[in-house]
């Protein structure tokens, strides 16, 4: 692969991240009616069907199947990011491998859980309400309470940026921002134990603050500097030719 082709491939992979965010909000949040999600721990099985799955059945199926497809766009973006975290000898550092593994498993969650919710919606009127709520809650526990997968990703990424002072792609503040984002996920562990307030699945902290921080504190800055680096490669290669 020549250098220009490689640059174009990397640029496309970098754009997978913003494309993932935009389409996931549409499918998962808007069509899937998960902005915000229903307060599952405070609802009876019958309420969950009447106010969510039964009410928006077809929209949820379409939205969640779409989310299962576009959720995996997070995978190539994460792997491109990992490829930028290299040691002095040019190999991906162990912290880069933490980012790659965490990003891979996060992408799987982003696809697997919506597929499960689509199946729940499909059988909303035929499955016993208690069984339906069990599957719904189980899937949310998998989606949220396994947050350590993403925390490992963000910790590896953040430590690389902060400790590797020779790298020039990401400013040091983005590393601290990534680590801080991973830490604020911790209250997601409270979801099974609360029925109202900020720490429910749809609460102020565990939904609005956590996911907003992921988007604006971690994802947006890193996407910007990844795109900038990919475009900078093209500029460096064209300068000698022009000269």
N, C-alpha and C positions, 0 to 999 in steps of 0.2 A: 504494500500500500504506500503510495507516494505521500509526501507531507501535506499537500493541499487536500487530498482525499481524506486523510486522517483528521485534519482540522475540521472538515465539513461533518464527518461522522461524529466527532466529539461535540461539535456545536449542536447537532441534532439531539444528541443524548442530553446535553445541558438543557435544551428546551423541553425535554420530556417532563422535567420537574414542574415548571409553570403550567404546562398543559394538563398534568395530573391534577394539580390543585384546582384549576378552573373547572374541569370536567367532573371531578369528585364532588365539588360543591353542588353542581347541577344535579348529578344523579343521586348521590347519597343524601345531600341536605335538602334539596328542593323537591325533586320527584319522590325521594324516599321518605320525606317528612321527618327528617332527623335533625332539623335545626329549629328548636332543640328536640331531642328524642323524648318519648313518653316517660314519665316518672314511674318506671316499672315496679320499684319496691313499694310504692305507695298506691298501687292500683290492684284491684282484684283481677283474676283472669278474664272475667266477663267484661270488665271495663277496658282491658287492654285490647280485646277484640272489637268492642263497640266503638271505642274512641280512636283506634289506630288501625289495626289490621283489617277489620271489616269495613271501616269507613273509607280507607284509601287503598284497598287491596291491589287493584291493577297498577296504580301509580307506584306503589311500593315494589311490586315485582319488577316492573320496568327499570325503576331507579336503582334497585339493588343489583340486578344483573349488570346494568351499565357500570355501577361502581366496582363490581367484581372484575370487570374487564379493564377499566382505566386505572384501578388501584395499582396494577402491576407496572404502570409507568414509573412508579417510584423506584423500581428496581434498577433500571439502567441509569437513572439519575444518581442513585446512591453508589453504584459501581464506578461511574465516572468520577465522582467525588473521591472515592477511595484511591483511584489511580493517581490522583494529584497529591496524595499523602505519602511521599517517598523519602527513604533514607538517603544519606550522602552517596551510597553506592548505586542508587537508582531503583532499588527494590522497594515494594510497598512495605511500610513499617508495620509492626505489630498493632499499633494504634490505628493504622489504616485498615488492617484486617478486622479489628473490632467494629469500625465504621461499616465495612462491607458486610460482615455477618449480621450486624444489627439492622442495617438497611434491607438486607434480603429477607429476614424474618418479619420485619415490619411490613414490607410489601406483601408478603404472604397473608398476614393478618388483614390488611386492607382489602384483599380480594376474597379471602375465605369467609370472613364474618358476614359481609353483604350477601354472599351466596346463600348462607344459612338463613338470613332474614328473608330473602326472596322465597325460599322453600316454606318458611313459616307462613308467609302471606298467602302463598298458593293454597295451603290447606287450612286457612283460617276458619272456614265454615264446616270443615269435616273432622278436624282433630279435636279431642277433648280439650276444653279451655285450660285445664291445669297442666296438661302436657305441653300445650302451646306456650304457656307462660314459662314453663321450665326451660324449654329450648331457647326462647327469647332471652331470658335472664342468663342462662349458661353462655350464650354467644356474647352477650355484653361483658360478662366476666372475662372471657377470653380476649375480647377486644381491648378492654380497659385495664384489667388487673394484671395483665402480662406486660405492663408498661416498661419493666426492666429491660426488655428487648431493645426498645428505642433509647432508653437511658444509657445502655451500654454503647449504642451507636454514637450518641451525642457526647458521652464522656471520652470515648476514644478520639473522636474528632476534635473535641475541645482541648484535650491534653496535647495532641499533636500540634495544634496551632499555637498554644501558649508556650510549650517547651521547645519547639523547633524554631529557634530565632533566625535560622538561615532561610526559611521559606518566606517568600514574598507575595504569595497569592492572597492569603487571608490576613487581615489585621488582627492583632492580638485580642481586641475586644470581641471579635466574633467567636473566638474560642471560649472566653468566659461566658458569653451569651448562650452558647450551646450547652455548656455544663450546667448553667443556671436553669435552662429549660428542662433538662433531664431531671433536675432535682424537684422542680415544682410538680412533677408527675406523682410524687409519693402519696399525696392524699387520695389518689384513685383507689388505694387499698381500702378506703372507708366505704366504698359503694355498697358492699353487701350488708352493711350494718346500719344504714340510715334510710329513712323514708321521706325526709323533707330537709330543706336547707341547702347550703352551698356545696355540700359534699355528696349530693345525690348524682345520679348519672346525668341529669339535666341541670345541675346546680350551677351557681355563679362561678365557683372555683373549678369544679371537676369537669365542666363543659366549656363555658365561655372563656375563662382565664387560661386554662390548660391548652385548649386548641388554638386560641388566639396567640398565645406565646409561642407555640410551635410554629405557627405560620409567620408571624411578624418578627419574632426575636431570633429564631433559628433559620427557618427555611428561606425567607426572602433575602436576608443578607448573603447567605451562602450561594443562592442561585445567582445573585447579582455578580459576585466575584468570580464564580465559575464561568459565566457567560463572558465576563470581561477578560478572563484569562484565555478562553478559547479564541476570542477575537484578536487579542494581543498577539497570539501565535501567528496569525495571518499577517499582521502588520510587520512583525519581525522578519518574516520570510520574504515579503515583497520589497523591503528596503534595499537589500543587496542587489536585487534584480534591477531596480530603478537606478541605482548608482552605476 
